[in-house]
Amino acid sequence: MKKVLIIISILLLAGAGYFTYEKWVKHANLTTWSFIPADAAMVLDFEIVEDLNTIKGYPIWSIADQSSGFNNLRQGLSFLDSINGECGFSAIFEKAPLVTSVHKVSNNSLDLLFVVELQNISQNTFANATIGRLQNAGYRFKTRNYNDFKISELSKRGKTLTFIFYKNFFLASFTPYLVEDAIRVISDSQLKSFKENFEQIGQTGTQGLGSVYINYEKAGELLGAFLPEDKNFPMIAGNYEFTLDSSYLQFSGFSYASNKGWLSTHTDQPATFDMAEVIPENTAHLIHITSSNMSNWKEQQIQYVRNQNNDISDLQDSLKKQYDFNVDQVFDLIDNEIGIATLESPRARDLQKMLILEVNDIQESLTFFSQLTQRIALARGDTVYTETYSDNEIRFLPISKFPSTILGEIGEGFDQCFYISHRNYLIFSNELLELKNLIASVENEDTWGKSIQMNNFLARANNAANVSLFVNIPRAWSNILSTLKPEWEEHFKDNTNTYRSIDLAAFQYSYLDGKYFTNYTLSQPQRRRSSIPKTNADDGVRFVSRLSSKPFLVRSHAHKDFDIVVQDSTNTLYYLDKDQNALWSEELDGKLVSDIFPIDYYKNGKIQYLFATSSNVYMIDRTGSSIPGYPKNLSKGPSIEHLNLIDYDRSRNYRLAITDTDGNIYLTDKDLNVLDGWDPRTLDRAALQPLDHARLGSRDVMISIQEGGVINLMNRRGDYLGGFPFNTKQSISDEYFLRQSNALSNSSLTVISRGGELVEITLEGGVIKRDQLIKTSANTQFKLIPDTGNDSFIIIRNEGNSYEVLDDTGNLLFQKDYLSEGPILIQYYQFGAGKDLVIFTDKQNKALYIYDKSGNLITGNPLNSEYEVSLIYSSAKKEFQVFTSWGSNLELYKFNY
């Protein structure tokens, strides 16, 4: 028996003794809506009860069913299930009209009022026949008077249902005063019902499963149950029809704007959404604004911002007075689109944002901002900052909070502004690194415009809206949690999988004849099976000799997929295409001591591969041919320990960083000619990692950490930066984490000692923190493991066979035990949107364990591996591919998560 049908039918039983035939004569002026109080936050209108029951067949029901916001409803359903002793409810009540209103009933909870219109005497007959059985089953039944109305209550196991019959209507709630409010609405002529209070609301269409009516003032208070304060909406009310299919829930109808809200500034038709090509795939949410008449919207928007925020108004006036900068001029540059993107941050305390302006003339716009920057620099006595990166010029706009000057509150979060141009877009960011990441995303086609998932979703959404809020729920998850009250934050964390099953959402408003056509779209793809199947090798290659390296995945100019490089015990290097067909093999003079680096030696778009053994540096193309003169060596010093490829600004003016076993560092050009200051740069201890490079603002930083806990930061000439070398005075883990920002002062480097002291320093040599993590014994050892994208890190606490995984602040994520005397290799992959993997490889037992950050083995069983793995994720297929090597086998595993 279906739960919602039970709730409507059983609610009728206890009131049967008060229900007489003459009450079936309908009052001409009463409908189900007559009982709904004006202070309801939301009203759901179903033509018949059966429509509500239909919703339960769709995935979206799991959200309401598991949300503690619907505690009373869920507990009530269980309560009613417990008295379901006979059949017949469905046939009798499924055709009854139903209206349900949603109310905030305390600071942290909400409840519902049910109003059912009873339409035939058989329902009354059925109730009379069943009431005695319920009383005999131990249900407590009592009545009380309220304003001359007789209210009934049915209780069991601490749960009380309050209900009343009036005429041919049945009203019920698990919060008594909601029934009392409904009585006051029909008995007090001074009180307005919901529809009387919102006379502008009309009827919705009849094609959907039902209709939703929203009182946005009360809906904002309702959200205050979850948020630290009530939410203010720019709408007064709205009415929407909703439809469902296997993957989407959509609401469409009209919203009515407040004259004082930001939505009311839009009084012209919208333009289309065209900026998907510059929205990076790691966007958590995007506010998108369009107008077919930008000059008209400009006047209203500027006035709205000035009226709402005195600080921004003062900033506008100050900029105009000091630098002759008028926000009107910026709007005059804009074509039809504005976007404000908040990016998913791998570390919750960081905030990366972008402002995207579609402009009429890109050259005119660049000239405008260049001249503005020069005026400001001249007035302040500063220099103009520009940087070339991958053939793109990145510029600095020295106006703090610039986006706020044109957009007000939604433009907040930009303490500083860097910007680039791409086609007819100007793109501003508060983080220099994010603009570089965007350049790479566009080049690698990691944008919304190239995403199958986003294109499918955008096809269901409204392509032309004045205002749109697009949310990628998994990527926005940490932001969502940070806005909740502590008790609700904990609840959402405990039910992460349920809430994140909605992966995309859009909230859109389009001006039309004095109101706003509204489209709310939620995407909830079919969930994977709760039981994880075993994962078996999908494909593989068996070699003659044992393999001695991990599988390296390398990009090729021949196609967009990855090719594979692996070495065997005879030191032979094999190159396989994406289908695992061997293209060539090359016997090297020793084992690999480096990664395989793609390099465009000739700057013609054709890729070669750079790598090293302890004796030589190699450079080979996809056909197996060496670059002339290679393999090469420096003909000096001890054996090669590390090799790294450095490209300062993606200009393909490469530098090779070679570190020998004594810690001497050589920096060469692509032909292995040593550069001044690096012949060699002598350090007194062996290096733990290859020499690396970071560009922070206008500064290039060369980084090398040594045994004994010494951290070296140098410039491109090999000279120490101020505050370095920095000596931690203890043995440290091999890896470090660099948090990059726009300058040395707000960037940092983190290491951890073997004994568990977490040390974070600025790149000016100042100590940010030195925190000793808990040691369970004197033998406890610690390691820092950066993710493969160097966006975040985890910490490993190891004692004997026990391995604990900690987050970047030292909080325990999970713990595992391995009965192995051999080394355990650990990797951390962070793909975003909750797709974070911690990978353990047991070399001795050739076993691979892939966990999520809660410690769940997501492959269902251990896989085969002897070395570190290479792993890729397809967001389009929602599929992981893991390449492993063990014995003489190269294997590929595929799984979904």
Protein Blocks (a to p, Z undefined) as FASTA:
>chain_A
ZZklmmmmmmmmmmmmmpcfklmpccfkbcfklmmcfkbfbdcddfbfklmmmmmmpmkl
mmmmmpmklmmmmmmmmmmmmmmmbghjlmmmmmpccddddddfbfkbccdddddddfbf
klmmmmmmmmmmmmmnopacddddeehiacddddeehiacddddehjbccddfbfklmmm
mmmmmmmmkbccfklmmmmbccddfkbmbdcdddfklmmmmmmmmmmbdcddfbfbdcdd
ddddfkbccddddddddfkbmklmpccdcdddfklmmmcfklfbdcddddfblmlmmmmm
mmmmmmmomklmmmmmmmmmmnopafklmmmmpckbccddddddfbfkbccdddddddfb
lmlmmmmmmmmmmmmmmmnopacddddeehiacdddfbehklmmmnommlgoiabccddd
ehjaccddfbfklmmmmmmmmmnopafklmmklmmmmmmmcfbdfbdcdddfklmmmmmm
mmpcfklmmmmmmmmmmmmmpmbdcdddddeehiacddddddddddddfbdcddddfbdc
ddfbdcfbdcdddddfkbmbdcdddddfkopacdddfkopafbdcddfbdcfbdcddddf
konopacdddddfkbccdddfkopacehiacdehiajddfbdcdddfkonopacdddddf
kopacdddfkopacehiaccddfbdcfbdcddddehjbccdddddehhiacdddfkopac
ehiacdehiacdfbdcddddfbfklgccddddfkopacdddfeopafbdcddddfbfklc
cdddddfkopaccddddehjbccdddfkopafbdcddddfbdcddddddebjhiacdddd
dfklopacdddfkopafkopacddfbdcdddddfklopacddddehjbccdddddZZ
